[in-house]
Amino acid sequence: MNYPANLRYTKDHEWVLLEGNTATVGITDFAQRELGDIVYVDISSKGKALNAEEVFGTVEAVKTVSDLFLPVAGTIAEVNPALEANPELVNSDPYGEGWMIKMTVSNPDDVASLMNADAYAAIVG
């Protein structure tokens, strides 16, 4: 599986790309494979300030619905508009066009405390 080295990862299978104090967040290649074909992404938290590990939305696959957990505290600034019409982008390009949100991070140093690619690969096998 693919775990880009420039990203940080959570135990809940989200990835984070930090640029300044803005983080792009999505789910990992492992998570999308485990979920299967994604048919709907529901994120209604735009503009909300949330703490780390709070639910910011859900992703629906053919047989299951899974919560999405915010990796670090901050405010949801943008939701990927392409996912409304094309939720399958999460399956086909989880680290690119399948990103879910952009957020303003409360403390950018919190991102550094998340797992690197090697640590994440070790926990998912």
N, C-alpha and C positions, 0 to 999 in steps of 0.2 A: 504494500500500500504506500501511498504518497503522503509524506509529512514534511512540507517545506521547512528548511532550517531557519528562514527569516521570520517565522511565526512563533507565537506562544500558544500553549494549549491548556485546557482545563480537564479535570477529571470527568466532567459532564460532556466532553467531546465537542466543545466549542474551540475555535481558533481565533486569534487576535493578531492583527497587524497594526502596530502603533506608528503613527506619523505625527510628530509633535505631540499635541494633546488630543488628537483625533484617532480613534481606533475603529478599524473595520472588523466586523465580527461575522462569523459563519459557523457551520458545523463541519466537522472533519470528514475526510474520505471514509474512515472507519464508520462513523455515525451514519452517513448516508447509505453505506452498504448494508448495515444492520437494519435500517428502517425499510429499505427496499424502495419501490417506485413512489416518489413523493408527488402527491396530487394537490396539496394546498399548503400555503404558508400564511399564518395569521399573526400579524404583528400590529397591535393597535396601541403601542406604547410611545409613539413618536411625541417628543416634547416632554416626556416624563423623566424625572430624576429618580434613579433606582440604585439600590445597594448591590454589592456583589452577591451573586447567587440568587437574586430575585428573578422570578419568571418575567421575561420580556415578550413572550409570544409562544406560539405552538407551531409544530410542523406535523402535517397529516400525511401518512403513507396509506397504501391500500388497506392494510389491516390494523393500523395503530395510529394513535396520536401521541406525540411526545412534547413535553415542555422544553422551552429554550431558556437557559439560565444565563444571566448577565455575568461575564467573567470578572469584571471589576466595576466599582461604583462610578456612576456618571449619568449623563443625560442623553437620551436617544435623540439624535439630530436628524437622521434620515433613515428611511426604510427603502430597500431596493425595489424600485417600481416594476422592474422586469419580472419579479416573482409572481405578481398578481396574474399575469397572463401565461407565464411560463415557469411554474414551480419546479419542473423537471430540470431546470438549470442547476439546482442544488445537487442532483445526481450526476449530471454530465460535467460540471465544472465547479466543484465545491469551494475551491480556493480562488476562483476568478469571478465569472459572471453570476455565480450562485451565492455571492455574499448576501448577508441578511440585513445588517444595520451598520450605520456609522454613528459613533457616539463621541461626545466630549467627555474625556476621562477626568474624574475628580483629582486623582493623583497618578500621574504617569509612571511613577516608581512601582505602583502596584502591579503593572504588567510584567515587570522584571521578575516578580515572585512566582509567576506562572511557569508551567513546565516548558522546557525546550523540546525540540523534535525528538531527541534521543530518549529523554525521560518519558515522553508520551508514548513513543513506540514500545518502550519496555512495559508499560502498564496494559496496553491493548494486545500485546503478543505479536 
